[in-house]
């Protein structure tokens, strides 16, 4: 993992944690596509968020996805991996 990828994951996770209380009432169970500490868009499935991230950030494919749940999980490098549900 490059430093750029690692930094992006850390920035996005920290921002997501701060925004989470306000997101839960409206976006619970959705998946937030993130870049540069900002939420780009919400999706119903992690697959949809991943596909959108691949298209939107086609050049470097650096982004992360977080599920809007009470206790966020920092998956590090795999923050955009498809969970086994």
C-alpha positions as CSV (number, residue, x, y, z in Angstrom):
1,X,0.0,0.0,0.0
2,X,1.4,3.4,-0.9
3,X,1.6,6.3,1.5
4,X,-1.0,8.1,-0.6
5,X,-3.5,5.2,-0.1
6,X,-2.7,4.9,3.6
7,X,-3.1,8.6,4.1
8,X,-6.4,8.6,2.3
9,X,-7.8,5.8,4.4
10,X,-6.7,7.5,7.6
11,X,-8.2,10.9,6.6
12,X,-11.5,9.3,5.4
13,X,-11.9,7.2,8.5
14,X,-11.2,10.1,10.9
15,X,-13.7,12.3,9.0
16,X,-16.3,9.5,8.9
17,X,-16.1,9.0,12.7
18,X,-16.8,12.7,13.3
19,X,-19.7,12.7,10.8
20,X,-21.3,9.4,11.9
21,X,-23.7,10.7,14.6
22,X,-25.4,13.0,12.1
23,X,-25.4,10.3,9.4
24,X,-27.1,7.5,11.3
25,X,-30.6,9.0,11.4
26,X,-30.8,9.4,7.7
27,X,-28.2,7.0,6.1
28,X,-28.1,4.0,8.5
29,X,-27.1,0.8,6.6
30,X,-26.0,2.7,3.5
31,X,-22.4,2.8,2.2
32,X,-20.5,6.1,2.0
33,X,-18.0,6.5,-0.8
34,X,-15.3,8.8,0.5
35,X,-12.3,10.7,-0.7
36,X,-10.2,13.5,0.9
37,X,-12.3,13.3,4.1
38,X,-15.5,14.1,2.3
39,X,-18.5,11.8,1.5
40,X,-18.9,11.8,-2.3
41,X,-22.2,9.8,-2.3
42,X,-24.2,7.2,-0.4
43,X,-25.1,3.8,-1.9
44,X,-27.4,0.9,-1.0
45,X,-24.8,-1.7,-1.5
46,X,-21.0,-1.9,-1.0
47,X,-20.8,-3.2,-4.5
48,X,-22.5,-0.2,-6.0
49,X,-20.2,2.1,-4.0
50,X,-17.1,0.2,-5.1
51,X,-18.1,0.3,-8.8
52,X,-18.8,4.1,-8.5
53,X,-15.5,4.6,-6.8
54,X,-13.7,2.8,-9.6
55,X,-15.4,5.0,-12.2
56,X,-15.2,8.3,-10.4
57,X,-11.6,7.9,-9.4
58,X,-10.5,6.0,-12.5
59,X,-7.1,7.6,-12.6
60,X,-5.7,6.5,-9.3
61,X,-8.6,4.4,-7.8
62,X,-7.9,5.8,-4.3
63,X,-11.0,6.0,-2.2
64,X,-12.6,4.3,0.7
65,X,-16.1,3.0,1.6
66,X,-17.6,3.0,5.1
67,X,-20.9,1.5,6.1
68,X,-23.1,3.8,8.2
69,X,-23.4,1.7,11.4
70,X,-23.2,2.6,15.1
71,X,-19.6,1.3,15.4
72,X,-17.5,2.1,12.4
73,X,-14.8,-0.4,11.4
74,X,-11.5,0.7,10.1
75,X,-10.5,-2.0,7.6
76,X,-7.3,-0.2,6.6
77,X,-6.2,-1.3,3.1
78,X,-9.5,-3.3,2.8
79,X,-11.7,-0.3,3.6
80,X,-13.3,-0.8,0.2
81,X,-13.4,-4.6,0.2
82,X,-16.8,-6.3,-0.2
83,X,-17.9,-7.7,3.1
84,X,-19.2,-11.3,3.5
85,X,-22.9,-10.7,4.2
